[in-house]
Amino acid sequence: MDTMVACCGVDCAACDAYVATRTDDDNLRRIIAERWARQLDVPVEPEYINCNGCQQIDGRHLGYCAICGIRACCLEKHHETCAECAEYVCARLQRGFEFLSETLEGGPLSELEAHKTLDALRCRR
């Protein structure tokens, strides 16, 4: 699967919601909904698990991704990711990293991986 880096550095292609959408896998949607409901301590329905990736302007986005302040800031500044921003790492992105760190289990969507991805993109500039 291709790499698609979200504005915050998360690898969308490694996100189970993106994978479930691309493969139309209802079982994976159910598993994700159960895990996220436990992690976030809120109800999450499998029908909610549809996302075409952060970089897609139109299309399906997870509820939070559609209103994400980090994503909105990148789009407003015409940046693909926060790595392009002169204010990197800003307070908004730092709060996003903290959310990832506190809320999600490790792996490709962790704060550490997102931060490393953005740092690597900055080095390529």
N, C-alpha and C positions, 0 to 999 in steps of 0.2 A: 504494500500500500504506500502511496506517496506520503511525503512529509508535508504537513500544513501547520505552520507555527501560528498560534493565536497571538494577539497583541501582547498578552502578558507573558509569553514565552512557553506556554503549555503546548505540547505537540498534539494538535487536534486528532491526527491520524492514530495516536496511541490512546485516545479517549474512547472508552467503551460505548458511550452514547453515539459518537460519530460512527464507530464500527457497526453498531446495531442498526443505525439509519442506512448506512451504505449497503449492508447485507440484508436489510429488512428482517432482522432476527428477533422475533417476539420473545423467545426464551431469554435471550441476552437482555432485552429490555426489562423483563421481569426481575432478573438477577440484579441488574443495576438499580432498579427502583427500590428493591429490598435493601441493598447495601447503602444507597444514598439516604434512604429514610432513617436507617440506623445511625449513620454518620452525622446527618444534619438534624436529627431528632424532629423531623417534620414528615407529614405524609407525602409520599412520592408515588404517583401512579405510573405504570408501565407506558401508558399512552403519552406521557409527558416526555419520554425519552426519544426525541427526534432532533437531530442537529446536523446541519450541512457544513459546520465549521465556522469559526469566528471570522475568517477572511471573506466569507460570502456575504455580500451586502444584502441581497435578497435571499429568500429561502428560509428554511426552518432553523431556529436557534433554540437552545434550552431557554426556559423562562428567564433565568438569571443572565445568561449570556446576551440575550436580546436587550437587556437594560444595563449591562455592565458599564460602569463609569470608565474603566480602563479602555475598553473597546470604543466607547463613544469619544474619548479624548483622542485616541489614535486616528479614528475616522475624521474627526474635526481637523486634526493637524496634517492629514493626508500621509500618515505614516503606516507602514505595514505592521510594524511592531514597536514596542517601547524602546527597543535598542536604537532606533533612529532619532530619538528625542534628545535635545540638549539638556533636558531636566532629568535624565535617567540617573538614578533611581529616585523618582519623586515619592511624595508621601502616599499618593493614591496607589501606586504600584507596590510600595512597601506594605500597605494594608492588604493588598491582594495576595502578596507572598505570605503574609501572616495567616490569612484565611486558608490558603492551600495547606500550609504547615499544620494548622490547628485542626482542620476539618477532614482533610482527605488522608487516607492511608498512603504510604509511600508509593514508589513506582514512578512511571513516566509522567504523572500529573502532579508530582510533589513540587513544593516550593523550590527545593534544591535543584531539581532538573530544569524547571522553568527559568530560574535565575541563571543557571549554567548555559542554557540555550541562548538567552538574550546576551550574556557576556560574550559568547562565541560570535554572535551576529555583529556585535559592536566591534570586535577585533577584525572582522572582515571588511569593515568600512574604510 
